[in-house]
Amino acid sequence: MGTGNQTWVSSFILLGLSSDWKTQVLLFVLFLAMYLVTVLGNILIIILICLDSHLHTPMYFFLTNLSLVDVSYATTIVPQLLVHFLEEEKLIPYLSCATQLFFSLGLGGIEFVLLATMAYDRYVAVCNPLRYSAIMHGGLCVRLVTASWVGGSLNSLMQTAITFQLPMCTNRVIDHISCELLALVRLACVDTSSNEVAIMASSIVLLMTPFLLVLLSYIKIISTILKIQSTEGRKKAFQTCASHLTVVALCYGMAIFTYIQPHSSPNILQEKMISLFYALLTPMLNPLIYSVRNKEVKGAWQKLLGQFYELKSKLTSS
């Protein structure tokens, strides 16, 4: 379809990471293994939290949602990437591209707001422990999680709509691993300043605002921890935040670097590496971080494995 020299494309070509066949096969094997670990790790975390009553707390309710977001985000990007490694022409239909952009943007926004919510939870746990149960009650937790999902989804719907209203002319080639926002905006053959303003605005609302809330929460948390007299008390208080703080550092750093200044964004290769970081590395590492650095989760794993071996022994003996 087209009017004058403005043509609307029906599909896009993704250049991906490499055009060399051997490299693509190696990447296929590597990324498939990482994706399977990601899916398995996050699903196991969700199952563990559901099965162990000791983990039925606000922190682990938020972690369940974070794991769900992580495995969903990876599934939005990685399967299509794996298929393209084995195809000569890496086509993605217009509608599939729009769908991928909607889900990847939405899930990314949800994750950033969830991390801010988890920071508030840790702030209450450390700074106001006696009123923790009264403040972080079930109704509030559900409202905070709902706000995260609704906010991220609405922002994604807006960004996807205004991006796919842009005429791409004859530009079909996306030099990226997926239908990424900045890569798509670059294809437009019209002025995109309004899109860049929208990207900046959403970055402030769903990236910088949650980041500032996280920062303020941890300033208060650190201030409170430093006032604790005993070394053991300070260590215990810090351990309640260590896993979340590690995940925050991983997630927010790259996103701020990428999206807060669209005009000064990194080069194409850096953008691809950042996308892989969020699609594969972060979702794969989050369950490991929360398992290795968290005594409650490690204890729940040991308890579950003990029950499994006990059941196995009973079945074997009978």
C-alpha positions as CSV (number, residue, x, y, z in Angstrom):
1,M,0.0,0.0,0.0
2,G,1.2,3.5,-0.6
3,T,0.5,7.1,-1.4
4,G,3.1,9.0,-3.4
5,N,6.5,8.0,-2.1
6,Q,5.2,6.8,1.3
7,T,4.8,3.0,1.2
8,W,3.6,0.9,4.1
9,V,5.5,-2.4,4.4
10,S,3.8,-5.7,5.1
11,S,6.9,-7.4,6.6
12,F,10.4,-6.6,7.9
13,I,13.8,-8.2,7.6
14,L,15.8,-8.6,10.8
15,L,19.6,-8.6,10.2
16,G,20.2,-10.3,13.6
17,L,23.7,-10.9,14.9
18,S,25.6,-12.6,12.1
19,S,25.2,-13.8,8.5
20,D,27.8,-16.5,8.9
21,W,26.2,-20.0,9.0
22,K,28.6,-21.6,11.4
23,T,28.4,-18.6,13.8
24,Q,24.6,-18.8,13.7
25,V,24.5,-22.5,14.5
26,L,26.8,-21.9,17.5
27,L,24.7,-19.0,18.7
28,F,21.6,-21.1,18.2
29,V,23.0,-23.8,20.5
30,L,24.2,-21.3,23.1
31,F,21.0,-19.2,23.2
32,L,18.8,-22.3,23.2
33,A,20.6,-23.6,26.3
34,M,20.4,-20.2,28.0
35,Y,16.7,-19.9,27.2
36,L,15.9,-23.3,28.6
37,V,17.8,-22.5,31.8
38,T,15.8,-19.2,32.0
39,V,12.4,-20.8,31.6
40,L,13.3,-23.7,34.0
41,G,14.8,-21.4,36.6
42,N,11.9,-18.9,36.7
43,I,9.2,-21.6,36.6
44,L,10.9,-23.4,39.4
45,I,11.0,-20.2,41.5
46,I,7.3,-19.7,40.9
47,I,6.4,-23.3,41.8
48,L,8.7,-23.2,44.9
49,I,7.0,-20.0,46.2
50,C,3.5,-21.5,45.6
51,L,4.4,-24.7,47.4
52,D,6.2,-23.3,50.5
53,S,3.9,-21.5,52.9
54,H,6.9,-19.8,54.5
55,L,7.4,-17.9,51.3
56,H,3.8,-16.6,51.2
57,T,5.0,-13.0,52.0
58,P,4.8,-9.7,50.1
59,M,8.5,-10.0,49.0
60,Y,7.9,-13.4,47.4
61,F,4.6,-12.4,45.9
62,F,6.5,-9.6,44.1
63,L,9.2,-12.1,43.2
64,T,6.6,-14.4,41.6
65,N,5.5,-11.6,39.4
66,L,9.1,-10.7,38.5
67,S,9.8,-14.3,37.5
68,L,6.6,-14.3,35.4
69,V,7.7,-11.1,33.7
70,D,11.2,-12.4,33.1
71,V,10.1,-15.7,31.5
72,S,7.5,-13.9,29.4
73,Y,10.0,-11.3,28.2
74,A,12.5,-13.9,27.2
75,T,9.8,-15.8,25.3
76,T,8.8,-12.7,23.5
77,I,12.3,-12.3,22.0
78,V,14.3,-15.5,22.0
79,P,12.1,-18.1,20.1
80,Q,11.9,-15.9,17.1
81,L,15.7,-15.2,17.3
82,L,16.4,-18.9,17.4
83,V,14.2,-19.6,14.4
84,H,16.0,-16.8,12.4
85,F,19.4,-18.4,13.2
86,L,18.3,-21.4,11.0
87,E,16.6,-19.3,8.2
88,E,18.3,-17.7,5.3
89,E,15.8,-14.8,5.0
90,K,14.9,-13.5,8.5
91,L,11.4,-12.2,7.8
92,I,8.9,-11.1,10.4
93,P,5.4,-10.0,9.4
94,Y,4.2,-6.5,10.2
95,L,1.6,-7.7,12.7
96,S,4.1,-10.0,14.4
97,C,6.6,-7.2,14.7
98,A,4.0,-4.9,16.3
99,T,3.0,-7.7,18.7
100,Q,6.6,-8.3,19.7
101,L,7.2,-4.6,20.3
102,F,4.0,-4.3,22.4
103,F,4.9,-7.3,24.7
104,S,8.6,-6.5,25.0
105,L,8.0,-2.8,25.9
106,G,5.1,-3.7,28.2
107,L,7.0,-6.4,30.1
108,G,10.1,-4.2,30.3
109,G,8.0,-1.3,31.8
110,I,6.3,-3.7,34.2
111,E,9.6,-5.0,35.5
112,F,11.0,-1.5,36.3
113,V,7.9,-0.6,38.3
114,L,7.9,-4.0,40.0
115,L,11.5,-3.4,41.1
116,A,10.5,-0.1,42.6
117,T,7.6,-1.8,44.4
118,M,10.0,-4.4,45.8
119,A,12.3,-1.6,46.9
120,Y,9.4,-0.1,48.9
121,D,8.8,-3.5,50.4
122,R,12.4,-3.7,51.6
123,Y,12.2,-0.1,52.9
124,V,9.3,-1.0,55.1
125,A,10.9,-4.3,56.2
126,V,14.1,-2.6,57.3
127,C,12.9,0.8,58.4
128,N,9.6,0.0,60.0
129,P,9.7,-3.7,60.8
130,L,7.1,-3.6,63.6
131,R,4.4,-2.3,61.3
132,Y,5.5,-4.3,58.3
133,S,2.5,-6.7,58.3
134,A,0.1,-3.9,58.8
135,I,1.5,-1.7,56.0
136,M,2.3,-4.4,53.4
137,H,-1.1,-6.2,53.7
138,G,-2.5,-8.3,50.9
139,G,-4.7,-5.6,49.4
140,L,-1.9,-3.1,49.0
141,C,0.4,-5.8,47.4
142,V,-2.3,-6.7,44.9
143,R,-2.9,-3.0,44.0
144,L,0.8,-2.3,43.6
145,V,1.3,-5.3,41.3
146,T,-1.9,-4.4,39.3
147,A,-0.6,-0.8,38.9
148,S,2.7,-2.2,37.6
149,W,1.0,-4.4,34.9
150,V,-1.6,-1.8,33.9
151,G,1.0,1.0,33.7
152,G,3.5,-1.0,31.7
153,S,0.8,-2.2,29.3
154,L,-0.8,1.2,28.7
155,N,2.6,2.8,28.0
156,S,3.5,0.0,25.6
157,L,0.1,0.3,23.8
158,M,0.7,4.0,23.3
159,Q,4.3,3.6,22.1
160,T,3.4,0.7,19.7
161,A,0.5,2.7,18.2
162,I,2.5,5.8,17.5
163,T,5.5,3.9,16.2
164,F,3.5,1.8,13.7
165,Q,1.6,4.9,12.4
166,L,5.0,6.1,11.0
167,P,5.4,5.5,7.2
168,M,8.4,3.3,6.7
169,C,8.5,4.0,2.9
170,T,10.6,1.2,1.3
171,N,12.6,0.6,4.5
172,R,12.2,-3.0,5.5
173,V,15.5,-3.9,6.9
174,I,15.8,-3.7,10.7
175,D,19.4,-3.9,11.8
176,H,18.6,-5.5,15.1
177,I,17.7,-8.9,16.7
178,S,14.1,-8.0,17.2
179,C,11.5,-5.3,16.6
180,E,13.0,-2.9,19.0
181,L,11.6,0.6,19.5
182,L,14.5,2.8,18.5
183,A,15.4,0.5,15.5
184,L,11.9,0.9,14.2
185,V,11.7,4.6,14.6
186,R,14.9,4.9,12.6
187,L,13.2,3.3,9.6
188,A,10.6,6.1,9.3
189,C,10.9,8.4,6.3
190,V,9.2,11.3,8.1
191,D,10.2,13.6,11.0
192,T,10.2,11.5,14.2
193,S,10.7,14.2,16.8
194,S,7.3,13.6,18.3
195,N,8.1,9.9,18.8
196,E,11.4,10.8,20.4
197,V,9.6,13.1,22.8
198,A,7.2,10.2,23.6
199,I,10.1,7.9,24.2
200,M,11.7,10.5,26.5
201,A,8.4,11.0,28.4
202,S,7.8,7.3,28.9
203,S,11.5,6.8,30.0
204,I,10.9,9.4,32.7
205,V,7.6,7.9,33.9
206,L,8.5,4.2,33.7
207,L,12.3,4.3,34.1
208,M,13.6,7.4,35.9
209,T,10.7,7.8,38.3
210,P,10.9,4.1,39.6
211,F,14.7,4.4,39.7
212,L,14.5,7.6,41.9
213,L,12.0,5.7,44.2
214,V,14.5,2.8,44.4
215,L,17.3,5.3,45.1
216,L,15.3,7.1,47.9
217,S,14.3,3.7,49.4
218,Y,17.9,2.5,49.6
219,I,19.2,5.9,51.0
220,K,16.7,5.4,53.8
221,I,17.6,1.7,54.2
222,I,21.3,2.3,54.3
223,S,20.8,5.2,56.8
224,T,18.7,2.9,59.0
225,I,21.3,0.0,58.7
226,L,24.1,2.3,59.8
227,K,22.2,3.2,63.0
228,I,22.1,-0.5,64.0
229,Q,24.6,-1.0,66.8
230,S,25.4,-4.7,66.4
231,T,27.5,-6.0,63.4
232,E,25.2,-9.1,63.2
233,G,22.1,-6.9,63.1
234,R,23.6,-4.7,60.3
235,K,24.6,-7.9,58.4
236,K,21.1,-9.4,58.7
237,A,19.4,-6.2,57.6
238,F,21.7,-5.9,54.6
239,Q,21.1,-9.5,53.6
240,T,17.3,-8.9,53.3
241,C,18.1,-6.4,50.5
242,A,21.2,-7.9,48.8
243,S,19.4,-9.9,46.2
244,H,17.0,-7.1,45.2
245,L,19.8,-4.6,45.1
246,T,21.9,-6.8,42.7
247,V,18.9,-7.2,40.3
248,V,18.2,-3.4,40.4
249,A,21.8,-2.7,39.5
250,L,21.6,-5.1,36.5
251,C,18.3,-3.9,35.2
252,Y,18.3,-0.1,35.6
253,G,21.9,0.5,34.5
254,M,21.5,-0.7,31.0
255,A,18.0,0.7,30.5
256,I,19.0,4.2,31.5
257,F,22.1,4.0,29.2
258,T,19.9,3.0,26.3
259,Y,16.6,4.9,26.4
260,I,17.0,8.1,28.4
261,Q,18.7,9.9,25.4
262,P,17.4,8.5,22.1
263,H,19.6,11.0,20.1
264,S,22.7,9.9,22.0
265,S,21.9,6.2,21.9
266,P,24.7,3.6,21.6
267,N,25.8,2.1,18.3
268,I,23.9,-0.7,16.6
269,L,26.1,-3.5,18.0
270,Q,25.8,-2.1,21.5
271,E,22.0,-1.9,21.1
272,K,21.9,-5.6,20.1
273,M,24.1,-6.6,23.0
274,I,21.8,-4.6,25.4
275,S,18.7,-6.4,24.0
276,L,20.4,-9.8,24.5
277,F,21.3,-8.7,28.0
278,Y,17.6,-8.1,28.8
279,A,16.2,-11.0,26.8
280,L,18.6,-13.7,28.0
281,L,21.1,-12.8,30.7
282,T,18.9,-10.9,33.2
283,P,16.0,-13.4,33.1
284,M,18.5,-16.2,33.5
285,L,20.4,-14.6,36.4
286,N,17.5,-13.4,38.5
287,P,16.4,-16.8,39.8
288,L,20.1,-17.6,40.5
289,I,20.6,-14.4,42.4
290,Y,17.5,-14.9,44.5
291,S,18.4,-18.6,45.2
292,V,22.1,-18.2,45.9
293,R,21.9,-15.0,47.9
294,N,18.8,-15.7,49.8
295,K,18.7,-18.0,52.9
296,E,14.9,-18.4,52.8
297,V,14.9,-19.6,49.2
298,K,17.8,-21.9,49.8
299,G,16.1,-23.3,52.8
300,A,12.9,-23.9,50.8
301,W,14.9,-25.7,48.1
302,Q,16.5,-27.9,50.7
303,K,13.2,-28.7,52.3
304,L,11.5,-29.4,48.9
305,L,14.4,-31.7,47.8
306,G,14.3,-33.5,51.1
307,Q,10.6,-34.2,50.7
308,F,11.3,-35.4,47.1
309,Y,14.0,-37.8,48.2
310,E,11.8,-39.0,51.1
311,L,8.9,-39.7,48.8
312,K,11.3,-41.4,46.3
313,S,12.7,-43.7,49.1
314,K,9.2,-44.6,50.2
315,L,8.2,-45.5,46.6
316,T,11.4,-47.5,46.1
317,S,11.0,-49.5,49.3
318,S,7.4,-50.3,48.6
